[in-house]
């Protein structure tokens, strides 16, 4: 469980069931045999829709490969990878400094760039996108802003009728990369949140009378869709489901003071300066990045994996899948990423991910 505060802020003021990735091989001569190699993966529910798109494509391109995937959460993805209980973890959050220090053989490999939305259920407002900033969201989630017609919300939304109804903040109850990203935004934009709650995949939330809790992105989506006057944070990969449920996404105030929604343009704008800021281990917050058009809630989607493998077949399988996932001709192709609102890795970041992936080898263990 990720409870310690994270100190990597190079972009600052800028993780339900386990997933299973099963890989079977063709015998020489082309005869299909039962799978003799299984790669276990678990993690991010935000990444799960992308895996669902990748699976048939990867199986088609790699005859004999069978991939079976379910969703867990980012916290579990990191925990299980660190404990050696799975071969591959998936996470929206990077390992903490403490985790990285104590697990030098575990690497965080970005495989795409995602975004999050602040989604709300405000009856009568469908088609009207509210404007919200970090301090207002901090007030909602700390209980100091409790009504939809609070002055802080009205001031940002002139001309929009807001009801005198209690705001119901919905948050994740499981260790979540979405919580990691959302609370970073509150932390980086609001000093009072930084000095009290901080950020992480698990935080000690302030007690709010109307608050509700759900697990996984699907759980949160179901709850907010069935709870009038609720607000929450969700992975952008559920944007189609959000629209079908008649929900709305807020325009968020970025570091430059502009209100923006997650589009290819605004997410790319926030990612445009990553080359200079991303360290070799690629543990970096992308939240609240500078730039007039930058969307403030974006993140690397990470594969968390050990570079020290016991078997050469496992090392080869992991390298092959991860290299395919970041390739522009493979998993990073627009036909996959566009469908879930992700963007591909910039060339420089892709090269870093490939370099980290190439470290995955069979190595003797002590």
N, C-alpha and C positions, 0 to 999 in steps of 0.2 A: 504494500500500500504506500502511496506516495504522499507523505505527510510533511516532509521537510520543505522549507522554502528554497526556491531555486534562485541561484545568484547569477546565472548567465543572462545578462540584460543587454547584449550588444544591439538589439533592436528595440529595447524598451524606452521608456517614458517618451520606450519603444515597447482515457483510456476508456439475449444474455444467454448461456450455453457456450461451450468452447468451439472455436473454429478448427477445422481439420483439413489439412492439405495433404492428400494422399497421392503419391507418385509411383506409378508402375512402369516397368521397362519392357521393351520388346526384346525377345530372345533373338540371337543371331539367326538369320534366315527368314525373319519376318513373322514367325509364329507368335501369337499373343499368349503370354503366360500370366499367371496370377501375379499381382503386384508383390515385389520382394523388397520394396523400399517405401517407407512411410515417413513423410515429413509432417510433423504436428505443428499447427499454427493456431494461435488464439489472439484475440485483441479487439481493436476498435470497431464500434458499430457504425461510425461514420464511414470507415473504409469498406464495410461489408457490401454495400451496393456496387462498388467498383469491382470487388472480387467476383461478384456475381456476373459481371460483364466479362471479366478476364477469363473465367473458367472455361467456357466453351471454346474461346479463341485459342487459349493455350493448349487445350486438349487436341484441337484440330491441327495445330501447327506442330505438335509433338506427339505423334501416334504412340499409343501405349501409356500415355500419362493420364492419370485419373485424379481429378481434384474435387474434393468434397469440402464445402465450407459452411460454417455457421458463425454466429456473432457472439462475442463476449464483451469486454470493455477494455479500454486502454490500460487501466491500472493492472488488470489481470494479465494483459499481454506482456507488460514489462515484468511483473512479478514472476510469471511462469517461465519467461525466458531467462531471467536471472537465476532462478532455482534449477534450471536445466530440465524442467518438466516438459517443455516443448522445444522444438527446433527453431521456431520462428514466431516472434511476437509482433503484433501490429499495434501501433499507438499514434495518437494525435499529439502526444507530449513526449519530450525527450527525457532521458534519465536525469535525475538530480545530480548535482556535483558530488554528493556523498555516494550515490549509487555508482557513478562513473569511476570514482576513485577506488572503490572496493571491488569493482568488476572490470578490470582492464581488458579482458578478452571479449567483452560484450560491446558491440558497436551499434550506433543509431544511424540507419541509412535512409535518408529521404527518398521516397519513391514517387511523390507527386506533391502538389501544393493544393490545399483545400481552404474552404472558408466556412464561417458559421453565420447564422442569422439570429436576430432577436425577433421572435415570432409572437404574435399576440392574437387573442380572440376577443374582439371588441364589437359586440352586436351593433349593426347599423353603419359600420365604418368600412365595409369591404370596398376595396378600390381606393381608399384613402390611406396613404402610407404616412404614418406619424414620424416625426423627427424626434430623436432621443440622443442624449449625450451620456458619457460615462458617469458623471456625478449624479444625474437623474436615476440611472439604473442602479448605482450604488445606494441611493436613497430608497429605492423600491425594495432592494434585496437586504437592506439593513433595517427597514421598517419605519424610516422617517418620512417617506412619501407613501401614502396609503390610499389615495383616491385618484381616479383617472383625471379629474379636473383640478388636480393640484397646480398651484401657480407655476411650478417649475416645468410642468408639461405644457400648460396653456401658453406660456411665454415662447416656447419653441414651435408652437403650432397655431399661429394666428389664423382666425377665420374658420377653424375646425371646431364643431360642437363636441365637447367631451362630457360624458355623463358623470354625475356624482355617485359613482359606484366604486366599491372596494377593489383595489388591484390584488389579484391572486398570483404571487410569484411562484413559479414552478421551477424546481431545481433537480439535478441528478442526485440519486441516493447511492449510486455505486461509484467506485473510483473511476473518474472519467476524464479523458483528454478534453472533452468539450468544456467541462468545469475548469480545467487547467487554462484553456484559452480565454474563456469568458472572464474568469477572475483576474487573469493578467490584464485584460482591458480595464477592469475596474481599478486594479492596483496602479497601473501606469497613468490613468487619467484622473484619479481621485486620491489626493494625499490622505484623507481620513480613512479610506479603505486600506491603503498601503500600510498605515500605521496601526491598524487594528486586525484586519482579517488576512490580508496578504493573498497569495495565490498558490494553487496546487491542484492536483487531480482530486484531492480531498482537502476540504477546509472546514474550519469550525464556523459554520454559518451563523450570523446573528439570528436570534429568535424573532420570527414575524408571525403574528397571529393568524394571518390568512394563508400562510405558505403551504404548498403541497409538494410531494416528492414522487419521482418515478425513476425507473431504471432503464437504461438504454435509450437510444434515439427514438425507437419505435414506441417505447413506453411513454416517453415524454410527449411525442406527437399525439398519441391517443388521448392522453390526459388533457392537453391544452385544447384539443379539438372538441372535447366534451365538457369544458369548463369555461362558461362565459366570463369575461373580464379577466382572464388569465394572461400571463406573459411568461416567456421562457426563452431559452437559447437552444438552437438545434444545428446539426450539421447540414451544410448546404446540399448534400447528396440526397436529402429528402424533399427537395424543392417541389417536385411534382406532386408528392403527397400533401404537402402544405397547401398548394393551390387547390387540389381536389377537395380538401377539407374546408375551403372557404376562409382560410386564415390569411393574415397579412404579415409582412416583414417590415420592420422599421428602417428608416434611413438613419445611419449612425454618424455622429459627428467625429471626424477624424482629427488628427493632430494639427492640421492646417486650418481647422474651423469649418470645413465643408461637410455637408450632410450627404452621404453616399450609400448606395446599396451594392451588394456583391454582384458584379458583372465581370465578364472577361476583361474589360478595360480597367476597372478599378482594382481587381485582384492582381492583374499584371502590373499595374502602377505601383502597388505596394511591394511587389516582388522585384521591381526593377533594380534596386540597389543591393541585391543579395550577394553579388560577386565579391564585393569588397568586405562585407560584414560576416560572411559565413566562415567559421573556423574549420580546420581540417577534420575535426570529429563531428561537424555538422550539427551540433547541439546549439540551437539558436531560436529565440523568440522572434516571430515576424509580426507580432501584435503591435498596433498603434504606430505603424511605420510612417515616416515623414512623407510628404507629397500632397499636393492639392487634390489629386484624384484617388489617393490611396484608400482602399477599404481597410478599416482598422482591425477586423477579426479574420486573419488568415494564419495558416500554419503549415509547416511541413507535415506530411504523413510519413511516419517512420516504420521501417522494418527493424526490429530489435533482434539481433542474432549474434551468436558466438563465432568468432573467427577460428576457434580451436575445436575442430571436429574429430571424432574418434575414427570415422570411416571415410575413405576417399569418395565412395559413392554418394554419401550424404553431403560432403563438401561440394562435389560437382553439381548435385541437384540444386542445392541452395544457390550457388553461383549462377547457374543457368536461369533459374526462375527470376532472381533479382535483376540480373542484367537485362532480361526480356522486359521486366516490368518498367524499367526506366528508359527503355529504348523508344525513340520516336516512331519506329516501325513496329513496336510491340505495345506494351501496356500504356505508354505515354502518348499514344496516337490520339488525335482529336476525337475519333469515333467512340472512344471509351470515356475520355475525360470530360468532353462536352456534355455527355448524358448525365453526369453527376455534379456538374458545376465546378470541377477541378481544372487546374491548368498544369501544363507540363513543366518539368524542371528546366530552369535556364541552363544553357550549355555548360557553363562553368560549374554549376552545382551538380549536373549530371556526371561530369568528369570526376568530381569528388566522390559521388556515390559509387561510381564504377571502381574507383581506386580502393574504397573501403570494402566493396564486395570482393575484389580480387584477393583480399587478405584471408578470405575464408578457405582454409586448407585443413587437410588431415595433419594433426600435430600430436606428438607424444604428450601425455599428461602425467604429472607427478602425483 
